[in-house]
Amino acid sequence: MRRGRVKGPLGSIERPASPLHFRLVLAVFGALVCLVGAVLAVTWAHSAALTVVLAAGVVATGLNIYWVSQRIRHER
């Protein structure tokens, strides 16, 4: 393993691409699914319990998006 700062463009042999970007894509997709589900639970199903659960999921995925974006920022 090399010591010191790894140099080179992101995605090269010297500096491989981070899996955090893929995790960010999945987190955004999960947030969209939870948001659509929460809206449908309010408008179509009229279920308060399902709305609360899906709204909590939207908040949790929002926190996950924030956390992953901070990790990506500090990785650079």
C-alpha positions as a Python dict, from the first residue, in 0.01 Angstrom:
ca = {
    (1, 'M'): (0, 0, 0),
    (2, 'R'): (125, 348, -84),
    (3, 'R'): (198, 606, 178),
    (4, 'G'): (118, 974, 153),
    (5, 'R'): (-135, 1153, -59),
    (6, 'V'): (-272, 964, -356),
    (7, 'K'): (-254, 1174, -672),
    (8, 'G'): (-423, 1145, -1005),
    (9, 'P'): (-770, 1202, -1145),
    (10, 'L'): (-1069, 1043, -975),
    (11, 'G'): (-1143, 712, -1142),
    (12, 'S'): (-783, 643, -1243),
    (13, 'I'): (-565, 360, -1115),
    (14, 'E'): (-398, 597, -871),
    (15, 'R'): (-730, 724, -734),
    (16, 'P'): (-1024, 488, -781),
    (17, 'A'): (-1382, 619, -781),
    (18, 'S'): (-1563, 617, -451),
    (19, 'P'): (-1864, 392, -390),
    (20, 'L'): (-2017, 682, -198),
    (21, 'H'): (-2151, 834, -520),
    (22, 'F'): (-2346, 516, -589),
    (23, 'R'): (-2474, 522, -233),
    (24, 'L'): (-2588, 882, -285),
    (25, 'V'): (-2781, 782, -598),
    (26, 'L'): (-2952, 502, -405),
    (27, 'A'): (-3035, 738, -117),
    (28, 'V'): (-3193, 993, -352),
    (29, 'F'): (-3395, 719, -520),
    (30, 'G'): (-3511, 594, -179),
    (31, 'A'): (-3613, 945, -77),
    (32, 'L'): (-3816, 987, -394),
    (33, 'V'): (-3990, 653, -341),
    (34, 'C'): (-4075, 741, 20),
    (35, 'L'): (-4196, 1086, -81),
    (36, 'V'): (-4423, 951, -355),
    (37, 'G'): (-4551, 688, -113),
    (38, 'A'): (-4626, 949, 152),
    (39, 'V'): (-4812, 1168, -96),
    (40, 'L'): (-5015, 870, -217),
    (41, 'A'): (-5089, 766, 141),
    (42, 'V'): (-5235, 1111, 208),
    (43, 'T'): (-5428, 1156, -116),
    (44, 'W'): (-5532, 808, -220),
    (45, 'A'): (-5528, 577, 83),
    (46, 'H'): (-5624, 835, 349),
    (47, 'S'): (-5414, 639, 598),
    (48, 'A'): (-5265, 843, 880),
    (49, 'A'): (-5044, 563, 1011),
    (50, 'L'): (-4896, 490, 669),
    (51, 'T'): (-4840, 862, 611),
    (52, 'V'): (-4651, 896, 940),
    (53, 'V'): (-4431, 594, 865),
    (54, 'L'): (-4349, 710, 513),
    (55, 'A'): (-4290, 1069, 628),
    (56, 'A'): (-4043, 934, 885),
    (57, 'G'): (-3879, 744, 599),
    (58, 'V'): (-3847, 1066, 400),
    (59, 'V'): (-3680, 1237, 696),
    (60, 'A'): (-3445, 941, 750),
    (61, 'T'): (-3344, 926, 384),
    (62, 'G'): (-3292, 1302, 387),
    (63, 'L'): (-3050, 1262, 676),
    (64, 'N'): (-2879, 980, 488),
    (65, 'I'): (-2840, 1201, 179),
    (66, 'Y'): (-2689, 1476, 395),
    (67, 'W'): (-2451, 1232, 566),
    (68, 'V'): (-2332, 1076, 239),
    (69, 'S'): (-2282, 1416, 77),
    (70, 'Q'): (-2074, 1527, 375),
    (71, 'R'): (-1864, 1211, 349),
    (72, 'I'): (-1808, 1276, -21),
    (73, 'R'): (-1709, 1636, 54),
    (74, 'H'): (-1461, 1535, 324),
    (75, 'E'): (-1321, 1253, 109),
    (76, 'R'): (-1188, 1499, -151),
}
